[in-house]
Amino acid sequence: MDDRYRSNYKMSVKDNLEYINKMGIGKFIEEQYRKYRCSKCGGLISIHNRKCFKCDSITRLVEKNT
């Protein structure tokens, strides 16, 4: 799973868990909101499809590009 997330979404589940273990969940959440914040509205952007949960109409979490 970690390899797939590294390849598809440029993030590591394993690295995230290690960060949480070292720094705590509060610090991790703060960092994620900074990293994945929408520049238009400040909402959260999905790593799966790069769409903002507030600004964009999302019908599926992951959309296939064909």
N, C-alpha and C positions, 0 to 999 in steps of 0.2 A: 504494500500500500504506500509506503513512504517513497519508494522509487517512482511510482505513478504520480504522486503529488509533486515531487521534485520536477519531474518531466513536464507535466501538464500545467501546473499552477505556480511553479517557481517558489515553492515553500516546502518545508520539511515538518511532518508531524513529529518525528523523533526529536528534531532540534527544538521544536516548540515545547515538548514535554520536558526536555532537559532544562530549557530556560525557565519554565514554571517551577521545576524542582529547585533550581538555584535562586531565582529572584522572587518567586511567589506569583500567585495568580493575579493579584491586583496590578502589579507592574506589567505583567504580560498583557492584560486587557488594555491598559493604557497605551502600550506600544502598538497593539493591533489596531486600536481606534485611530491612532496617528497615521499608521501605515496605510490603512484602507478607508480613509475618510474621503467623502465626495467633495470635490472642490466647488461644486455648485451650491449644495445645500447643507453640507456637513454630516450627511447621513452615512451609513455604512455601505461599502461596496463589497459585493460577493467576489470571492476569489475564483469561483467556478465560471462565471460568465462576465465578470468585470462590469456589472451593472449595479447601480445604486438602488437599494431597496425602497427609497423614498421617491427619487426622481423618475426612474425608469419603470415602465410596465414590464413586469416579469411574470411570464406564464409558467415557466419551468426553471428550476434551479440551474440546470445545465442545458444549454441549447446547442444543438449540433450545427456546425458550419458546413453547408453543402454547396 
